[in-house]
Amino acid sequence: MSRTGIVVVVLLTLLFSCEESFVSDCRECYPESVPPAQLKILYSNPDYIPGTHTVTLYEGAVEDGIIIGEYIIEIPVSSMTVDAILYKDYSATLEFFIDGRKYITTAAACPKTGYDEDSCEEPCYFVYDNVLDLRLRYQ
């Protein structure tokens, strides 16, 4: 490969390897300091999850078996929030029954913080990668 080709490859790699940091909702933007991390756990899809279901939150991977909490959901709400630690891996399972068949969904997240200078009225910090989507999409 020629020098020009190598330079082009390196420049393209640098150009596309940087994470874009932007805030999609300025209400979740904190100009003073890094906000506290919270996991947003989405679990209810009224089309597929009737009645009672159980959300189990794990530190790290589900396979590690380190349970942080177990939540029995009886109220028909669609999500919940749980305090978290930045840059720590979390996973969760949702267990429920439909027509006598047991379903288990899983998701994982690692909350991170970012800094955005342009998206909102003033530069600010925000948390991202903090959503655990456990909703059943199809049956």
N, C-alpha and C positions, 0 to 999 in steps of 0.2 A: 504494500500500500504506500502511496506517495505521501510526502509531508503534508501536502494540501489536504488530502483525504483524512489524515490523522487529525489535523487541526479542526476540520469541519466536524468530525465525529466527536471530538472533545468539546467543542463549543456547543453542539447540539445536546450532548449529555448534560453539560452544566445548565443549559437553558431549561431543559425539561425535568431536571432532577430536584429543583427547589420546590418546597411546599408552598402553595398559595395560601396566604392567611387572609381571610376576609370574614366579616361578620355578616350573617344573613339576617339577623334580628338585632337592631340596636338597643332593644330593651334588655338584652343579655350582655351588654357591653359595660365594662367597669373602668372608668378613666383613672381612678385613684390607685388601685392595686389589683393584684391577681385575685379573682373571685374564688369563693369556696367551691370545691368540686362537688357535684351531685350527679348521681346516675339517674337517668330517666328510663324507667322500665315500662315499655308499652306491652300490654298483654291482652287486652280485650278487643275482640272483633265479634260484635253481636251475631253475625251470620254463622259463626262456627263455635263459639264458646258459651254455651248456656250454663247457668248454675254456678256451682262452687268450683274453684280451681286453686292450685297451689303453686306459688312462685318460690323457688329456692335460689338464693344468691350465694355465689361461691367466690372465694378469694383465689385468683389464678384460674386454671382450667378446671372444668367439671371433674375430670379424671383425677385431679389431686385430692378431691373430697374434702376440702376445707370450707365448711359451711359457715357463712356469716349470719344468715338469717333465713327463716322460712315463714312465708306469709300466706295465710289462707284467705282468699279473696271471695267474699260472698256478695259484696255490693257491686252493682253493675256500673263500675267506672272503668275508664280505658287505660289509665296509667297511674304510676306512683313514682315518687322520688326518694332516693336514699343517699345519705351523706357518703362521700367517697374520698379517697386520697389520690392526688394527681400522680400520674405516671405509674399507677399500679394496675395490674390486670385483674379484671373481674369477668365472671361468666354467670349465667343464670339458666334455669330450666323452668318451664311452665308445664304442669301436669294437669290433665283434665280428661273427661270422658264425654264422648258423643255417641249416642245409640249403643251404649254398652262397650264401646271400643276405647281403649286407653291411648291417648296421644301425649307425646312429650316434645316440646320445641325447645331449642337452645339458642343462645346468642352470647357474644363476648364483646367487651369494650375495654379500652384503656384511656381514661380521661387525660387530656393534655390541655395546655394553655397556649394561647397565641396572643400576638399583639398586632393591632391593625391601626394604621395611621390615616386611612383614607375613607373607609366605608361609612362612618358615622360623623356626627358634627365635630367630635374631638377624638384624638387618639385614645385607644382603650385596650384593655385586656379582655379576653373571652375564653371560655372552656369549650372544647370540641371533642369529638369521639367519645361522648358520654351517654350514648343511647343504646339500650339493650332492647331490640325489637323482637318480642316473643310471639307476636301474633301469627296465627295460622293463616296462610295465604290461600290454600286450596285443600280440599279434602278428597 
